[in-house]
């Protein structure tokens, strides 16, 4: 639900007709990123609003019975597919490439997807990327058990760099200076996923990966390769926020933040990067985390 901030940023981009050749996402960013690719201006906010209002989205009783805090069937079948369907035709016709990060929980490594043969396939992968450990079940996709892409690669910029891309706009829901700390629930993860040792390692060390990635991005910012859009202060909401007023505030903060940074963003996008001997200039990308 913190991604309401990112929804505001992306809606501002659509209002100003700002698009990117590649969009790389993980976790909830995969869901809202698909709407951005399809240029569905209202869909993301409608989804968030419906999630906040629906009484069955979050259930402690379901968590105890089915080990599922979030009703993933409701979110991805009823809301994201039936009530607010993705325009898959527009998605396919878009000029932007779309990358979704997931986590292979058996091998303990990120698995990225950039080819989607049909709408059901796309939504299945998005659901996998949004499946938070303990709070939602893993997703079986082509013989692999997948979960939240943010576990193994919280800010999926590496697949873009492997493509040779050298200029990136990074949208974050954490404020500048945020440092992720070790989870207090590592003991519980070790018990809950005792038959998935590689996943336990990922969960134990994910704060280290996040902080290392941020440090790398800050270095890239200094060299003119990264432009950040993120909150100025900590967002006043949790990932399971249900207050419609808070969600609206997060959305407005994202929209206003993008608006405030628009001139600087334009300068960043237009400024050429001097390539090294072995590389040539390539288009900018956007990454949400």
N, C-alpha and C positions, 0 to 999 in steps of 0.2 A: 504493500500500500504506500510505502515511501516513494514508489515510482510515480506517484501523482506529480511529483516535482518534475520528473523527466517527461511526463505527458505534456506538461505546460511548455517545456523547452521545445519539444517536437512539434507541438501545435503552432508555436511561433515560427518555427522553421517553415512549416507548410504555408502559413499566412504570408511569409516573405518569399515563398517559392525557393527555399534553400534545400537542395538535395545533394546526395553524395553517391559516388560510384559504388561504394561498399559500405554496408552497415554490419557491424559485428556485435553480437549480443549474448547475454547469459541470464539465466533465471527469469525474473519478471520482465526484464528488458527484452526478452525474446517475444513475449506476448504483445507488448506495446510497440515493439519495433516492426512487427508484421503489419500493423495498422498504418504505420508511417510509410512503409514501402508501398502499400496499396493506396496511399493518399486518402485514407478515410479519416477526415478531419475530426469527426465527432465520436468515433467508435470508442477510443480509449477512455475518454471521460465518462461516457455512458456505462462502460464496463465497470469502472471503479465505483461509480455511483451506485450501480446495482449490487456490487459486492458489499458495499458498506451498508446497504439497506436490507439485504436478504438475511433473515434470521438463521438460515440453515448453512450459511457459508462456513461458519466456525462453530464447532460443537465439541465440548469437553467429553460429553457422553459418547460421541462417536470415536473420540480419541481413545477412550478406555476400551471400547468394544472392538474397534477395527484398526486401531493404531493410525488413525487419520483425522487430524484436527480440522483440516480444510476439506470440504466436499469437492474433490477434484472433478467428479462427474457433473456436479452442478455448474462449476466454474467453466469447464471446457466443453461439455456437451450442451447444456441448457443455455448458458449465457453467451459464451464466446462462439458457439457454433449455430445455435438456433435463434436466440433473441437478438444478438448483435453479430450477425455472420460476417466473416471476413470476405471481402470481394476478391476471390482468388484469381479471377480473370485479370483484374487490375494489378494484383500482386505479380502475376507472371509477366505482364507486359511492362513492368517497371524497368527502368534502365539501371537500377541499383542492384548489385549483388547482395545477398543476405546470408549471414553466417550465424549459426546457433551453436553455442557451446553446451555440451552435456558432460556428465562424468560417468565413466565406466567403473562401476563400484567393485567389480571383481578384480580388475587389473589396476585400479587406483590411478587412473590417468584421464586427462580430458579427451573428449571425442567431439570433433566439430562436423557440422553438417551444412552443406551449401547447395544441395540439389534436392528438390522436392517435386515428386512426380504427380502428386495430387493433393487436394486440400486436407484430406484425412491424414495423410502422411505428415504434412506440415504441422497440423495441430497435435499430432501424437508426439512429435519431437519437441514442440514447444512445451507440452505438458511435462515431458521428461525433464526439460531444463528448469521447470518451475517446481519440481517435486523436492521440497525441502526435507532433509533427513529427520526421521522420527515423526514429523508432522504430516507427511504424505508418503504413500508407498512408491517403490521404485517402478519403472516402466520397462517392460520387455520389448525391445525393438531389434528385430533381426538377430535374435539369439543373444543379445547383450542386455544386461540389466543396467538401466541408466537412471541417474538422479540429477539434482540441481547442478547446472554448469558452474555455478559460483564456488562449488566446493573445491574443484581442481584448478580453475582459472577464473578468478573473480572479475578481472577486467580483461576480456579476451582480445588483446591487441596483437598478440604474437602471431596468430594466423594471418593477420594483415601484413605484418612485417615479413613473413615468409613469402608473401606474394610480391615483395619488393616495394610496397607502399611506404612512403616516407613522410607523410603529413597527416596528422590525425586530430580530430575533434573528440575529446573525451568528456562524456556527460556522467557525472557522479551524483549520488544522493547523499554522500557524506561531505561535510564541510572541509575546507582546506585546513590542514594540520591534524586531521583525524588520524589516530594511530589505533589499529585494531589490536585487541589484547586476546590472550588465550582464553578459550571457552571454559567456564566453570563446570560445564557438563561433560567434560572428557571422560570422567569415570562412567557416566551413564552411556555414552556412545560405545565405550569399550564393552559394556555389558550387552547393550541393545544389539550391536552389530558384531557380536563375538565370533560369528562365522564369516565375517568380512574384514579380515585384518588390514587389507590395503585401504579400505574405506576409513577404518579407524585412524590410520596414519594420516590420511588426508585431512580428516576433521581435526586431529590433534594439532596439525601444523598449518592450518589454513590462514591463521593470522600472520604467520611468517611470510607466506606467499603473497598475501595482500599488501603487506608493508613493503616487501621487496619490489613488487610491481609499481607501487606508488613512487618509490624512490627512483626507479628507472624512468618513469614518466616525467618526474620533476627534472631529471637530467635532460630528457628529450625536450622539455619545455624550454630550458635554457638555450638549447641549440636550435630552437625554432621549428621543431618537428611536432610539437603537441600544443593544443589549445584546450584549456579546461573550462567547462561550465559546471559549476557546483554551488551549493548553498553557501552563503556567507557565514551563517551560524548553524548549529545543530538543528535538524528538522524536529519540530514538536510532535512527532508521531512515531509509532512503532510499526513493524512490518505487518501486524495484524490489526491496525487501526480501523475502527468502524465509524468514527465520528464524521458525518458528512461535512460539518463545518471545517474540521481540520483538513480533510481531503481537499476541499475547495481552496483552503489557504495554501496548501502545498502546491496545488496546481497554479495558483496565481503567482506564487513565489518563483516557480520555474519559468513561467511565461515572462514575468518581469525581469528575471535574471538574464534570460536570453535576449530580451529587448535591450537591456542596459549594456550588454556586451556585444551587440550586433556590429557596431562600427569597428571595434577591435577585431572581431571575428572576420569581417570582410577584408580587413588589412592582412590578417594572417593567411586567408585563403588566396589572396591575390599576390602575396609576396613570394617570389620564386626562391626555391632552395637550391643552393649551389651543390650540384651532385659531385660525388667523388669520382675517381677515374673509372670505376667499374659500375656506376649506376646512372640512370637517366631520370629526369623529373617525372613523377607520376601523380595522379589526381589525389585529392584529400579523401579521408574516410571519416566515419563517425563510429565511436565505440561507446556503448552504454554499460554501466556497471553499478 
